[in-house]
Amino acid sequence: MPVWLQILLALGGSSLIGLVVADIYKSIKNKSKKHLEQIKKDRQDDVREVVHDELEPVKEEVGDIKNDLGLVKNGLQKDLYVDLVHLYNEYKERGYCTVGEKRDYDSIYWAYHNLGKNGVADNMHDTVMQMDETPKPKPAPRQRQRLNETKK
């Protein structure tokens, strides 16, 4: 038997041994707890690394998709703007815009507007919405003749 154990038994016996055993148990428990925490931290780090490695290509693809979507939106907005200008010129030259045409124009305008809230077409939209909805009646032949005579 080791000398230190003989001295320990002689000094107090079982109560002292109980304290020593309890202290050793606490020490082992604390070391185990710290070891488990380190294992947990290491696993979390491993998971983070795997997730990062897996998500990086996805992030790049999402960036590419966002870029492509921006290009599509921009192109669509330009196409809608061309349609708005064409219809505006047609209605302005004709001098009126029917209720159905106004509804269609308004629909195109809001699709254009919601793609970027670009205010370039606002004035055209306001003008079209305020246009007469039926053609102005042509003056009778006598009135046309009088109008032509007054212009001379």
N, C-alpha and C positions, 0 to 999 in steps of 0.2 A: 504494500500500500504506500502511496507517495507520502512523504513527510508532511506536506502541507495539509493533506486530507486528515492525517492523524491528529495534527494540531487543531484543526477545525472541529473535529469530533470531540476532542478533549475540552475545548473552550465552550462549547454550547450545544453541541450535538445537533439534534434534528431541527430546532428552530432556525439556527444559523444556516443550515443546509437548505432549508425551505426558502430563506431569503435569497441565497445564492442561486438556487435553481430558478426562482421567480425572476431574478435579475437577468439570468442567462436567457430565459424564455422571452422576456421583453426585448432583449437585444436581438434575438433571432427574429422575433415578430417584426420589429422595426426594420431590420435589414430586409426581411421578406416583403414588407409593405413597400419599401423604397424600390426594391427590385421589381415588384409588380407594377409600380407606377412608371418605372423606366421602360418596362416592356410595353405598357399601354401607350406611352408617349412615342416609342419607336414605331409601333404599329400605326398610330395616327399619322406620323410622318410618312410612313410607307404608303398609306392610303392617299394622303394629300398628293404625293408625288405621282402615283398612278393616275389619279383623277386629273391632275394637271397635264400629264402626258397625253391622256386620252382627249381632253377638252381642247387642247391647243389647236389641232387641225380643225375641230368644229368651229372654234372662234374665227379662224381664218376663212372658212367657208361662209360663215354668217356675214363677215365683213364683205366678202365678194358678192354675196346675195344682196346686201344693202346697197352696194355700189351699183349693181345691175338694176335694182328696183328704182334707184334714183334716176338712172338713165332712161328707163322706161317711162317713169312719171314725167320727166322733162320732155321726152318726145311726144307723149300723149297730150301734154299741155299745149305744146306747139301746134299739134294737129288740130286740137279743139279751137285754138286761137285763130288759125287759118279759116276754119269753118265759120266762126263768129264774124270775122271780118267779111268773108264772102257773103254771108246772109245779110249782114248789116248793109253792105253796099247795094245788094239786090233790093232790099226793102226801102232803103232811102231813095234809090233811083225810081222805084215804082210809086213811092209816096204813101204807102200804107203797109200794114202787117196784120194779117187775120189773127183771130183769137188762138186758133190752133198753131199757127206759126209762132206766135208769141210764147205759147206754152213750150214748144219745141226749143225755141231760142233760149228761153229761161232755163230749161233742163241742161242744155249744152253749156250755158254760162256757169251754172253752179257746179257742174262736173269740172270745168276749167278752173273755177275759183277755188274749189276745195283741194285741188292738186298742189296749190302753193300760195293761195290767197294773194295772187298777183293782181294788182288793181288796174292794170293796163286796159282791160276791157270794160271797166265800170261805166264809163261815159257812154260807150256804144250800147251797153245793156239798158241804161236809163233811157236813152233816146228811142230804142226799139220799143220798150215797154210803154212809152208815151205816144207812139205813133197812132194815127187813125187806124181803125180796124176794117174799114171799107174804103174803096176808091172814091175820090171826090167825083161827083157827077160832072160830066162834060157839059159845057155850056151849049145851049140850043144854037142852031145854025145862025139865026139872026144875031144872037148875042156874040157869037164868034166874029161875025162880020163887023159889028160895032166895036168890039175889042180891037180888031185889026185896024180899023179906021182911027181910033183914038191913039193908037201907038204911032201912027204916021205923023 
